[in-house]
């Protein structure tokens, strides 16, 4: 089978972008995770239907949701300190690492999931103080929005959206 530069370069660039967005814990797990398709630019449905999920994805996203939900009001009120944001970011990154390591989705669904994961990574970077352009509270909000995007684009019957009052 003949390999084109496009088949090598596009997945490598997508993996590099995802790696940069995730940082920390999930880096090692994303290094070997690669599919041959190009990464899409915008989250979308699968011909009007939600993308399929698997048990590790549903469990990991539920865990992330459960980490974020009880902290949103405190973040909005400005009562979370830097140490708590760091702790949350680390725990969320660990969950993302587990999701990525156990990925069994078809390439198209996987590409959509990586858009959600990239947003989560940007949010955790802000929470951990790695992004000077985004306050930690806004990073947590970004993670919450990404979790809700997962729920609106992926077939997860048990998913409960986070309140959008943040």
C-alpha positions in Angstrom: 0.0 0.0 0.0 1.4 3.4 -1.0 1.5 6.0 1.8 1.1 9.6 0.9 2.6 12.5 2.8 -1.0 13.6 3.5 -1.8 10.2 5.2 1.2 10.8 7.5 1.2 14.6 8.0 -2.5 15.2 8.8 -2.8 12.6 11.6 0.6 13.7 13.0 -0.5 17.4 13.1 -3.8 16.4 14.7 -2.0 14.4 17.3 0.4 17.2 18.0 -2.4 19.7 18.4 -4.3 17.4 20.7 -1.1 16.7 22.7 -0.5 20.4 23.1 -4.1 21.0 24.3 -4.1 18.1 26.8 -0.8 18.5 28.6 0.1 16.3 31.6 -1.4 13.0 32.3 -3.1 12.3 28.9 0.0 12.9 26.9 1.4 9.5 27.1 -1.9 7.9 26.2 -2.5 10.1 23.1 1.0 9.5 21.6 0.0 6.1 20.2 -3.6 7.0 19.5 -3.9 7.7 15.8 -6.5 7.3 13.1 -6.0 7.9 9.4 -8.7 10.6 8.9 -8.1 14.3 9.2 -9.4 16.0 12.3 -12.6 18.0 11.6 -12.8 21.7 12.5 -16.2 21.8 14.1 -18.3 19.4 16.2 -21.3 18.1 14.3 -23.8 15.3 14.4 -23.6 12.1 12.3 -26.1 12.8 9.6 -28.5 14.2 12.2 -27.9 11.5 14.7 -25.7 11.4 17.8 -22.3 9.6 17.5 -22.0 6.2 19.1 -20.2 5.8 22.4 -18.7 2.9 24.3 -18.7 2.1 28.1 -15.3 3.6 28.9 -16.2 6.9 27.1 -19.6 7.1 28.9 -18.0 6.3 32.3 -15.1 8.8 31.8 -17.4 11.6 30.7 -19.8 10.9 33.6 -16.8 11.1 36.0 -15.7 14.5 34.5 -19.3 15.8 34.7 -19.4 14.6 38.4 -16.1 16.4 39.1 -17.3 19.7 37.5 -20.9 19.9 38.6 -20.4 20.6 42.4 -17.7 23.2 41.7 -19.5 25.5 39.2 -21.3 27.6 41.8 -18.2 28.1 43.9 -16.2 29.0 40.7 -18.9 31.5 39.7 -18.8 33.0 43.2 -15.0 33.3 43.1 -14.5 31.1 46.1 -12.3 28.3 44.6 -8.6 28.8 45.2 -5.7 28.0 42.9 -5.0 24.7 44.7 -8.6 23.4 44.2 -8.5 24.4 40.5 -5.2 22.5 40.1 -6.6 19.5 41.9 -9.7 19.5 39.6 -7.6 19.9 36.5 -5.4 17.0 37.4 -8.4 14.7 38.1 -10.1 15.7 34.9 -6.9 15.1 32.9 -6.7 11.7 34.5 -10.2 10.9 33.3 -9.4 12.2 29.8 -6.3 10.0 29.8 -8.5 7.0 30.6 -10.9 7.8 27.8 -8.2 8.2 25.2 -6.4 5.1 26.3 -9.5 3.0 26.0 -10.9 4.5 22.8 -12.8 2.0 20.7 -14.8 4.4 18.6 -15.0 4.4 14.8 -12.7 7.0 13.3 -15.4 9.5 12.5 -16.8 9.4 16.0 -13.3 9.4 17.4 -12.5 12.6 15.5 -15.5 14.3 16.9 -14.6 13.2 20.4 -11.2 14.7 20.0 -12.7 18.1 19.5 -14.5 17.8 22.8 -11.3 16.5 24.5 -9.3 19.5 23.0 -11.8 21.9 24.6 -11.5 20.0 27.9 -7.7 20.3 27.6 -7.9 24.0 27.1 -10.1 24.4 30.1 -7.9 22.3 32.4 -4.8 24.3 31.2 -6.6 27.4 32.3 -7.6 25.8 35.6 -4.0 24.7 36.2 -2.7 28.2 35.5 -1.0 27.2 32.2 -3.0 29.7 30.1 -2.5 33.3 30.9 -5.3 34.4 28.7 -8.0 32.5 30.5 -8.9 32.7 34.2 -9.3 29.4 36.1 -13.0 30.0 36.6 -13.5 30.4 32.8 -11.4 27.2 32.3 -13.9 25.3 34.4 -16.7 26.8 32.5 -15.0 25.7 29.2 -14.8 22.2 30.6 -18.5 22.3 31.6 -19.5 23.5 28.1 -17.4 20.7 26.5 -19.1 18.2 28.7 -22.5 19.5 27.5 -21.3 19.4 23.9 -20.4 15.7 24.4 -24.0 15.2 25.7 -25.6 16.9 22.7 -23.4 15.1 20.1 -22.8 11.6 21.5 -25.4 8.9 22.3 -25.3 8.5 26.0 -28.7 7.8 27.4 -27.6 8.3 31.0 -26.0 11.8 30.4 -27.4 14.7 32.4 -26.4 18.1 31.1 -24.7 20.6 33.5 -26.6 23.8 34.3 -25.9 26.6 31.9 -26.0 29.4 34.5 -22.2 30.0 34.5 
